[in-house]
Amino acid sequence: MKGLKVIEKLVEAIDNKCDAVTEHATFVEGVYETMRAPLDFITGYVSSYMPAAIQDGDRPPLPSTKKSS
């Protein structure tokens, strides 16, 4: 039974780490959603001053991380 307790503790530790990673990913996605529009504006503004040879044309805006329903 001692081995089973060790396995249970390891699984619990892994579960806690997975929860932490999920929480961090959710935070990063939230920051990205907040910053996406200003970054699109800035890159569009700056690219208008770049030489045509360097510009990437009609670059699509940054994608959203929101899940479509």
KOLGU-4560 file (N, C-alpha, C; in nm, 3 decimals, padded with zeros to 5 digits):
<recs>
<n_xx: 00.081 n_yy: -00.121 n_zz: 00.000 ca_xx: 00.000 ca_yy: 00.000 ca_zz: 00.000 c_xx: 00.085 c_yy: 00.127 c_zz: 00.000 mol: A seq: 1 type: MET>
<n_xx: 00.210 n_yy: 00.115 n_zz: 00.046 ca_xx: 00.297 ca_yy: 00.233 ca_zz: 00.051 c_xx: 00.324 c_yy: 00.286 c_zz: -00.090 mol: A seq: 2 type: LYS>
<n_xx: 00.342 n_yy: 00.196 n_zz: -00.186 ca_xx: 00.365 ca_yy: 00.236 ca_zz: -00.325 c_xx: 00.247 c_yy: 00.311 c_zz: -00.384 mol: A seq: 3 type: GLY>
<n_xx: 00.127 n_yy: 00.270 n_zz: -00.346 ca_xx: 00.006 ca_yy: 00.336 ca_zz: -00.394 c_xx: -00.002 c_yy: 00.480 c_zz: -00.342 mol: A seq: 4 type: LEU>
<n_xx: 00.036 n_yy: 00.501 n_zz: -00.218 ca_xx: 00.035 ca_yy: 00.637 ca_zz: -00.161 c_xx: 00.134 c_yy: 00.726 c_zz: -00.234 mol: A seq: 5 type: LYS>
<n_xx: 00.250 n_yy: 00.672 n_zz: -00.269 ca_xx: 00.351 ca_yy: 00.749 ca_zz: -00.342 c_xx: 00.296 c_yy: 00.788 c_zz: -00.479 mol: A seq: 6 type: VAL>
<n_xx: 00.233 n_yy: 00.693 n_zz: -00.546 ca_xx: 00.175 ca_yy: 00.721 ca_zz: -00.678 c_xx: 00.065 c_yy: 00.827 c_zz: -00.666 mol: A seq: 7 type: ILE>
<n_xx: -00.019 n_yy: 00.818 n_zz: -00.565 ca_xx: -00.124 ca_yy: 00.918 ca_zz: -00.545 c_xx: -00.066 c_yy: 01.057 c_zz: -00.524 mol: A seq: 8 type: GLU>
<n_xx: 00.041 n_yy: 01.067 n_zz: -00.447 ca_xx: 00.106 ca_yy: 01.197 ca_zz: -00.424 c_xx: 00.165 c_yy: 01.252 c_zz: -00.553 mol: A seq: 9 type: LYS>
<n_xx: 00.226 n_yy: 01.166 n_zz: -00.633 ca_xx: 00.283 ca_yy: 01.209 ca_zz: -00.761 c_xx: 00.175 c_yy: 01.258 c_zz: -00.857 mol: A seq: 10 type: LEU>
<n_xx: 00.065 n_yy: 01.185 n_zz: -00.863 ca_xx: -00.047 ca_yy: 01.226 ca_zz: -00.950 c_xx: -00.104 c_yy: 01.359 c_zz: -00.903 mol: A seq: 11 type: VAL>
<n_xx: -00.116 n_yy: 01.378 n_zz: -00.774 ca_xx: -00.166 ca_yy: 01.505 ca_zz: -00.721 c_xx: -00.071 c_yy: 01.620 c_zz: -00.755 mol: A seq: 12 type: GLU>
<n_xx: 00.059 n_yy: 01.596 n_zz: -00.745 ca_xx: 00.157 ca_yy: 01.699 ca_zz: -00.780 c_xx: 00.149 c_yy: 01.735 c_zz: -00.928 mol: A seq: 13 type: ALA>
<n_xx: 00.134 n_yy: 01.634 n_zz: -01.012 ca_xx: 00.120 ca_yy: 01.658 ca_zz: -01.156 c_xx: -00.008 c_yy: 01.736 c_zz: -01.185 mol: A seq: 14 type: ILE>
<n_xx: -00.115 n_yy: 01.700 n_zz: -01.119 ca_xx: -00.243 ca_yy: 01.770 ca_zz: -01.137 c_xx: -00.231 c_yy: 01.917 c_zz: -01.098 mol: A seq: 15 type: ASP>
<n_xx: -00.162 n_yy: 01.944 n_zz: -00.989 ca_xx: -00.143 ca_yy: 02.083 ca_zz: -00.945 c_xx: -00.061 c_yy: 02.161 c_zz: -01.047 mol: A seq: 16 type: ASN>
<n_xx: 00.042 n_yy: 02.098 n_zz: -01.103 ca_xx: 00.124 ca_yy: 02.165 ca_zz: -01.203 c_xx: 00.044 c_yy: 02.191 c_zz: -01.330 mol: A seq: 17 type: LYS>
<n_xx: -00.041 n_yy: 02.097 n_zz: -01.369 ca_xx: -00.126 ca_yy: 02.117 ca_zz: -01.487 c_xx: -00.222 c_yy: 02.234 c_zz: -01.465 mol: A seq: 18 type: CYS>
<n_xx: -00.277 n_yy: 02.245 n_zz: -01.345 ca_xx: -00.366 ca_yy: 02.357 ca_zz: -01.313 c_xx: -00.291 c_yy: 02.489 c_zz: -01.324 mol: A seq: 19 type: ASP>
<n_xx: -00.166 n_yy: 02.492 n_zz: -01.278 ca_xx: -00.086 ca_yy: 02.613 ca_zz: -01.285 c_xx: -00.056 c_yy: 02.651 c_zz: -01.430 mol: A seq: 20 type: ALA>
<n_xx: -00.026 n_yy: 02.553 n_zz: -01.513 ca_xx: 00.002 ca_yy: 02.580 ca_zz: -01.655 c_xx: -00.125 c_yy: 02.631 c_zz: -01.723 mol: A seq: 21 type: VAL>
<n_xx: -00.238 n_yy: 02.571 n_zz: -01.694 ca_xx: -00.364 ca_yy: 02.616 ca_zz: -01.753 c_xx: -00.395 c_yy: 02.759 c_zz: -01.711 mol: A seq: 22 type: THR>
<n_xx: -00.374 n_yy: 02.790 n_zz: -01.586 ca_xx: -00.397 ca_yy: 02.926 ca_zz: -01.536 c_xx: -00.305 c_yy: 03.025 c_zz: -01.607 mol: A seq: 23 type: GLU>
<n_xx: -00.179 n_yy: 02.989 n_zz: -01.626 ca_xx: -00.084 ca_yy: 03.077 ca_zz: -01.695 c_xx: -00.125 c_yy: 03.097 c_zz: -01.841 mol: A seq: 24 type: HIS>
<n_xx: -00.164 n_yy: 02.990 n_zz: -01.909 ca_xx: -00.206 ca_yy: 03.001 ca_zz: -02.049 c_xx: -00.328 c_yy: 03.091 c_zz: -02.063 mol: A seq: 25 type: ALA>
<n_xx: -00.421 n_yy: 03.081 n_zz: -01.971 ca_xx: -00.539 ca_yy: 03.167 ca_zz: -01.972 c_xx: -00.499 c_yy: 03.313 c_zz: -01.953 mol: A seq: 26 type: THR>
<n_xx: -00.404 n_yy: 03.338 n_zz: -01.864 ca_xx: -00.354 ca_yy: 03.473 ca_zz: -01.842 c_xx: -00.290 c_yy: 03.529 c_zz: -01.969 mol: A seq: 27 type: PHE>
<n_xx: -00.204 n_yy: 03.449 n_zz: -02.031 ca_xx: -00.134 ca_yy: 03.493 ca_zz: -02.152 c_xx: -00.234 c_yy: 03.523 c_zz: -02.264 mol: A seq: 28 type: VAL>
<n_xx: -00.334 n_yy: 03.438 n_zz: -02.281 ca_xx: -00.436 ca_yy: 03.461 ca_zz: -02.383 c_xx: -00.513 c_yy: 03.590 c_zz: -02.356 mol: A seq: 29 type: GLU>
<n_xx: -00.541 n_yy: 03.619 n_zz: -02.230 ca_xx: -00.609 ca_yy: 03.743 ca_zz: -02.194 c_xx: -00.526 c_yy: 03.866 c_zz: -02.226 mol: A seq: 30 type: GLY>
<n_xx: -00.398 n_yy: 03.859 n_zz: -02.196 ca_xx: -00.307 ca_yy: 03.971 ca_zz: -02.228 c_xx: -00.299 c_yy: 03.988 c_zz: -02.378 mol: A seq: 31 type: VAL>
<n_xx: -00.289 n_yy: 03.879 n_zz: -02.451 ca_xx: -00.281 ca_yy: 03.885 ca_zz: -02.597 c_xx: -00.406 c_yy: 03.950 c_zz: -02.655 mol: A seq: 32 type: TYR>
<n_xx: -00.523 n_yy: 03.909 n_zz: -02.607 ca_xx: -00.648 ca_yy: 03.968 ca_zz: -02.656 c_xx: -00.653 c_yy: 04.117 c_zz: -02.629 mol: A seq: 33 type: GLU>
<n_xx: -00.602 n_yy: 04.159 n_zz: -02.515 ca_xx: -00.601 ca_yy: 04.301 ca_zz: -02.479 c_xx: -00.504 c_yy: 04.379 c_zz: -02.567 mol: A seq: 34 type: THR>
<n_xx: -00.391 n_yy: 04.322 n_zz: -02.598 ca_xx: -00.285 ca_yy: 04.392 ca_zz: -02.671 c_xx: -00.294 c_yy: 04.377 c_zz: -02.823 mol: A seq: 35 type: MET>
<n_xx: -00.379 n_yy: 04.287 n_zz: -02.872 ca_xx: -00.385 ca_yy: 04.258 ca_zz: -03.015 c_xx: -00.420 c_yy: 04.381 c_zz: -03.098 mol: A seq: 36 type: ARG>
<n_xx: -00.523 n_yy: 04.456 n_zz: -03.061 ca_xx: -00.564 ca_yy: 04.573 ca_zz: -03.139 c_xx: -00.457 c_yy: 04.683 c_zz: -03.140 mol: A seq: 37 type: ALA>
<n_xx: -00.401 n_yy: 04.720 n_zz: -03.025 ca_xx: -00.295 ca_yy: 04.822 ca_zz: -03.029 c_xx: -00.174 c_yy: 04.777 c_zz: -03.111 mol: A seq: 38 type: PRO>
<n_xx: -00.138 n_yy: 04.649 n_zz: -03.103 ca_xx: -00.025 ca_yy: 04.600 ca_zz: -03.181 c_xx: -00.055 c_yy: 04.603 c_zz: -03.330 mol: A seq: 39 type: LEU>
<n_xx: -00.178 n_yy: 04.569 n_zz: -03.369 ca_xx: -00.218 ca_yy: 04.579 ca_zz: -03.510 c_xx: -00.206 c_yy: 04.724 c_zz: -03.558 mol: A seq: 40 type: ASP>
<n_xx: -00.252 n_yy: 04.817 n_zz: -03.477 ca_xx: -00.246 ca_yy: 04.959 ca_zz: -03.514 c_xx: -00.101 c_yy: 05.003 c_zz: -03.532 mol: A seq: 41 type: PHE>
<n_xx: -00.017 n_yy: 04.969 n_zz: -03.436 ca_xx: 00.124 ca_yy: 05.012 ca_zz: -03.441 c_xx: 00.196 c_yy: 04.950 c_zz: -03.560 mol: A seq: 42 type: ILE>
<n_xx: 00.177 n_yy: 04.821 n_zz: -03.583 ca_xx: 00.246 ca_yy: 04.757 ca_zz: -03.696 c_xx: 00.195 c_yy: 04.812 c_zz: -03.829 mol: A seq: 43 type: THR>
<n_xx: 00.066 n_yy: 04.842 n_zz: -03.838 ca_xx: 00.012 ca_yy: 04.902 ca_zz: -03.960 c_xx: 00.069 c_yy: 05.040 c_zz: -03.983 mol: A seq: 44 type: GLY>
<n_xx: 00.080 n_yy: 05.118 n_zz: -03.877 ca_xx: 00.134 ca_yy: 05.254 ca_zz: -03.887 c_xx: 00.281 c_yy: 05.252 c_zz: -03.926 mol: A seq: 45 type: TYR>
<n_xx: 00.357 n_yy: 05.169 n_zz: -03.861 ca_xx: 00.501 ca_yy: 05.161 ca_zz: -03.888 c_xx: 00.526 c_yy: 05.106 c_zz: -04.029 mol: A seq: 46 type: VAL>
<n_xx: 00.451 n_yy: 05.006 n_zz: -04.070 ca_xx: 00.474 ca_yy: 04.947 ca_zz: -04.201 c_xx: 00.443 c_yy: 05.045 c_zz: -04.314 mol: A seq: 47 type: SER>
<n_xx: 00.359 n_yy: 05.146 n_zz: -04.288 ca_xx: 00.330 ca_yy: 05.244 ca_zz: -04.392 c_xx: 00.453 c_yy: 05.331 c_zz: -04.423 mol: A seq: 48 type: SER>
<n_xx: 00.550 n_yy: 05.335 n_zz: -04.334 ca_xx: 00.672 ca_yy: 05.412 ca_zz: -04.355 c_xx: 00.788 c_yy: 05.328 c_zz: -04.406 mol: A seq: 49 type: TYR>
<n_xx: 00.767 n_yy: 05.200 n_zz: -04.422 ca_xx: 00.872 ca_yy: 05.111 ca_zz: -04.469 c_xx: 00.874 c_yy: 05.109 c_zz: -04.621 mol: A seq: 50 type: MET>
<n_xx: 00.990 n_yy: 05.084 n_zz: -04.680 ca_xx: 00.997 ca_yy: 05.074 ca_zz: -04.827 c_xx: 00.908 c_yy: 04.961 c_zz: -04.878 mol: A seq: 51 type: PRO>
<n_xx: 00.856 n_yy: 04.979 n_zz: -04.998 ca_xx: 00.763 ca_yy: 04.881 ca_zz: -05.056 c_xx: 00.827 c_yy: 04.742 c_zz: -05.067 mol: A seq: 52 type: ALA>
<n_xx: 00.957 n_yy: 04.735 n_zz: -05.092 ca_xx: 01.025 ca_yy: 04.606 ca_zz: -05.106 c_xx: 01.023 c_yy: 04.528 c_zz: -04.976 mol: A seq: 53 type: ALA>
<n_xx: 01.016 n_yy: 04.597 n_zz: -04.864 ca_xx: 01.018 ca_yy: 04.531 ca_zz: -04.733 c_xx: 00.877 c_yy: 04.499 c_zz: -04.686 mol: A seq: 54 type: ILE>
<n_xx: 00.782 n_yy: 04.580 n_zz: -04.727 ca_xx: 00.644 ca_yy: 04.560 ca_zz: -04.680 c_xx: 00.593 c_yy: 04.424 c_zz: -04.723 mol: A seq: 55 type: GLN>
<n_xx: 00.505 n_yy: 04.370 n_zz: -04.641 ca_xx: 00.449 ca_yy: 04.239 ca_zz: -04.674 c_xx: 00.309 c_yy: 04.253 c_zz: -04.730 mol: A seq: 56 type: ASP>
<n_xx: 00.278 n_yy: 04.367 n_zz: -04.788 ca_xx: 00.150 ca_yy: 04.386 ca_zz: -04.854 c_xx: 00.034 c_yy: 04.393 c_zz: -04.758 mol: A seq: 57 type: GLY>
<n_xx: -00.077 n_yy: 04.335 n_zz: -04.799 ca_xx: -00.198 ca_yy: 04.336 ca_zz: -04.717 c_xx: -00.190 c_yy: 04.225 c_zz: -04.613 mol: A seq: 58 type: ASP>
<n_xx: -00.110 n_yy: 04.250 n_zz: -04.514 ca_xx: -00.091 ca_yy: 04.153 ca_zz: -04.406 c_xx: -00.220 c_yy: 04.143 c_zz: -04.325 mol: A seq: 59 type: ARG>
<n_xx: -00.269 n_yy: 04.023 n_zz: -04.301 ca_xx: -00.390 ca_yy: 04.010 ca_zz: -04.220 c_xx: -00.363 c_yy: 04.051 c_zz: -04.075 mol: A seq: 60 type: PRO>
<n_xx: -00.464 n_yy: 04.096 n_zz: -04.003 ca_xx: -00.443 ca_yy: 04.133 ca_zz: -03.863 c_xx: -00.407 c_yy: 04.010 c_zz: -03.780 mol: A seq: 61 type: PRO>
<n_xx: -00.355 n_yy: 04.035 n_zz: -03.663 ca_xx: -00.320 ca_yy: 03.924 ca_zz: -03.574 c_xx: -00.446 c_yy: 03.843 c_zz: -03.543 mol: A seq: 62 type: LEU>
<n_xx: -00.433 n_yy: 03.711 n_zz: -03.535 ca_xx: -00.551 ca_yy: 03.628 ca_zz: -03.510 c_xx: -00.599 c_yy: 03.640 c_zz: -03.365 mol: A seq: 63 type: PRO>
<n_xx: -00.724 n_yy: 03.612 n_zz: -03.345 ca_xx: -00.782 ca_yy: 03.613 ca_zz: -03.211 c_xx: -00.761 c_yy: 03.477 c_zz: -03.147 mol: A seq: 64 type: SER>
<n_xx: -00.747 n_yy: 03.475 n_zz: -03.015 ca_xx: -00.735 ca_yy: 03.348 ca_zz: -02.945 c_xx: -00.870 c_yy: 03.301 c_zz: -02.894 mol: A seq: 65 type: THR>
<n_xx: -00.974 n_yy: 03.383 n_zz: -02.914 ca_xx: -01.108 ca_yy: 03.344 ca_zz: -02.867 c_xx: -01.157 c_yy: 03.224 c_zz: -02.948 mol: A seq: 66 type: LYS>
<n_xx: -01.214 n_yy: 03.130 n_zz: -02.879 ca_xx: -01.268 ca_yy: 03.011 ca_zz: -02.942 c_xx: -01.398 c_yy: 03.047 c_zz: -03.011 mol: A seq: 67 type: LYS>
<n_xx: -01.412 n_yy: 03.007 n_zz: -03.138 ca_xx: -01.538 ca_yy: 03.035 ca_zz: -03.208 c_xx: -01.639 c_yy: 02.928 c_zz: -03.170 mol: A seq: 68 type: SER>
<n_xx: -01.762 n_yy: 02.972 n_zz: -03.153 ca_xx: -01.867 ca_yy: 02.878 ca_zz: -03.109 c_xx: -01.933 c_yy: 02.811 c_zz: -03.226 mol: A seq: 69 type: SER>
</recs>
